[in-house]
Amino acid sequence: MILRKYGVELHSLTEDDLELIRSWRNDDFVRERMLFQEEISSTDQKTWFAKLDDSMIYLLIVYREAQIGLINVRNINWEERSGEAGILIGDEDYRNSYVPMLAVYCLMDVFFNECQFTQLTARVRKDNENALNFNQDLGYLIQKEYSDHYLLSVSPEDYQKKKMLLKNVLAKFDSEEKKNTFSQLESSYLFLRK
């Protein structure tokens, strides 16, 4: 699968990407902002990858031909059209840029507009104020508070309201680009289950 919008591409994860993602995930800056903070071994990473199924979609973020991070929707409930979204930016040059927001808009547009999801959730550590603000800028609202994190959710309507505030800015990035590409199996997961 390749999703293309706003100048970013989101590519299906392959086994060849595992060590790059593991290095990002084990970076202190990233790890300290995750709920699970243990270092991940090469064996752990391969075991995780082998267990991926149709309730988990992980995509490599590619910007200007550079691999910069990972974005996902997991815990997908295809009947209810819901899942839990997440993102990590491994390339530190892009952590405080507009590119992560473009990648999230690309992902959310597909899941809300094309796949007709009714809700996305996210979990954010309480001490990660930047991530909390980032999610709230996308329309997420805090639903539940735990000892170490918040559970947030966003509906398509709340997402669209927030997105409208940036309509003119996003239009600058949304040129005539190549269409999204899906394998037959991916199409059956994303679209035929409606």
C-alpha positions in Angstrom: 0.0 0.0 0.0 1.2 3.5 -0.8 -0.9 6.5 0.4 0.0 9.8 -1.2 -1.3 13.3 -0.2 0.0 16.6 0.9 3.5 15.9 -0.4 4.1 12.8 1.7 3.9 9.1 1.0 3.0 6.4 3.4 4.4 3.0 2.4 3.5 -0.4 3.8 6.1 -1.7 6.2 8.4 -4.4 4.9 10.9 -6.7 6.7 13.7 -4.6 5.2 12.5 -1.6 7.2 12.6 -3.3 10.6 16.1 -2.3 11.7 15.6 1.3 10.7 12.4 1.5 12.7 13.9 -0.4 15.7 16.8 2.2 15.8 14.2 5.0 15.8 12.1 3.3 18.4 15.1 2.7 20.7 16.3 6.3 20.4 16.1 7.9 23.9 14.0 10.9 22.6 11.4 8.6 21.1 11.4 5.8 23.7 10.9 8.3 26.6 7.6 9.5 25.0 6.2 6.0 24.5 4.0 4.1 26.9 6.3 1.0 26.5 9.8 2.3 27.2 11.9 -0.8 27.2 14.6 -1.2 24.5 13.6 -3.5 21.7 15.9 -6.2 20.5 16.2 -7.3 16.9 14.5 -10.6 17.9 11.7 -8.6 19.6 11.2 -6.6 16.4 11.1 -9.6 14.1 8.6 -11.3 16.5 6.4 -8.2 16.5 6.5 -8.0 12.7 5.6 -11.7 12.3 2.4 -11.1 14.4 1.1 -8.2 12.3 -2.4 -9.0 10.9 -5.3 -7.1 9.4 -6.1 -5.4 12.6 -2.8 -3.5 12.4 -1.6 -1.2 9.6 1.9 0.2 9.9 3.2 2.6 7.3 6.7 4.2 6.7 6.5 8.0 6.3 8.5 9.1 3.2 9.0 12.8 2.5 11.1 14.0 -0.4 12.4 10.4 -0.9 13.6 10.3 2.8 12.3 7.8 5.3 11.5 9.9 8.3 9.1 8.0 10.6 6.3 5.5 11.2 2.6 6.0 11.3 0.0 3.4 12.2 -3.6 2.4 12.9 -3.8 -0.7 15.2 -6.5 -2.4 17.2 -8.7 -2.0 14.2 -12.3 -3.1 14.5 -13.5 -3.4 10.9 -17.2 -3.8 11.8 -17.3 -0.7 13.9 -14.8 1.1 11.6 -12.5 2.2 14.5 -8.9 1.9 15.5 -6.0 3.5 17.5 -3.7 5.8 15.6 0.0 6.5 16.4 3.0 8.2 14.9 6.7 8.4 15.6 9.2 10.6 13.8 12.6 9.0 13.8 14.5 11.6 11.8 15.1 14.4 14.3 15.3 17.0 11.5 11.5 16.6 11.0 10.4 16.3 14.6 9.5 19.9 15.0 8.4 20.5 11.4 5.0 20.6 9.7 5.7 17.2 8.0 4.3 14.9 10.8 1.1 16.9 10.6 0.9 16.3 6.8 1.5 12.6 7.3 -1.3 12.4 9.8 -3.7 14.3 7.6 -2.9 11.9 4.8 -3.6 8.9 7.0 -6.8 10.4 8.5 -8.2 11.5 5.2 -8.0 7.9 3.9 -9.4 6.3 7.1 -12.2 8.8 7.5 -13.1 9.7 3.9 -12.4 6.6 2.0 -12.6 3.8 4.6 -15.5 5.5 6.4 -14.1 5.0 9.9 -16.3 6.4 12.7 -13.6 7.0 15.2 -9.9 7.0 15.8 -8.3 6.9 19.3 -4.8 7.8 20.5 -2.9 7.2 23.7 -0.6 10.0 24.9 1.6 10.1 28.0 0.7 12.8 30.4 4.2 14.2 30.4 4.2 14.5 26.6 2.5 17.9 26.2 3.6 18.4 22.6 1.9 15.2 21.5 -1.2 16.1 23.5 -1.4 19.5 21.8 -0.7 17.9 18.4 -3.6 15.5 18.8 -6.0 18.2 20.1 -5.1 20.3 17.0 -6.4 17.4 14.9 -9.7 17.3 16.8 -8.9 14.7 19.4 -10.6 15.1 22.8 -9.6 13.5 26.1 -12.0 10.6 26.9 -10.3 9.0 29.8 -7.4 9.7 32.2 -5.1 6.9 33.4 -2.2 7.2 35.9 0.4 7.7 33.2 -1.5 8.6 30.0 -4.7 10.0 28.4 -7.0 8.1 26.0 -8.2 10.5 23.3 -10.7 10.1 20.4 -11.7 11.9 17.3 -14.8 11.6 15.1 -14.8 12.4 11.4 -16.8 15.5 12.1 -14.4 16.9 14.7 -11.5 16.1 12.5 -13.1 17.9 9.5 -13.9 21.0 11.7 -10.2 21.3 12.8 -9.0 20.5 9.3 -11.1 23.4 7.8 -9.1 25.8 9.9 -6.0 24.8 7.8 -7.8 24.4 4.5 -5.8 27.1 2.7 -2.5 25.9 4.1 -3.2 22.3 3.2 -4.2 23.3 -0.3 -0.6 24.4 -0.9 0.6 20.9 -0.3 -2.2 19.1 -2.1 -1.2 19.2 -5.7 -2.1 16.8 -8.6 -0.3 13.8 -7.2 -0.3 10.1 -8.0 -3.2 8.1 -6.7 -3.0 5.8 -3.7 -2.2 2.2 -4.5 -3.5 -0.9 -2.8 -3.1 -4.6 -3.4 -6.2 -6.6 -3.9 -5.9 -7.9 -0.3 -5.4 -4.4 1.1 -8.5 -3.1 -0.8 -10.6 -5.9 0.7 -9.5 -4.9 4.2 -9.9 -1.1 3.7 -12.9 -0.8 1.4 -14.9 -4.0 0.9 -15.6 -4.5 4.5 -17.9 -1.4 4.6 
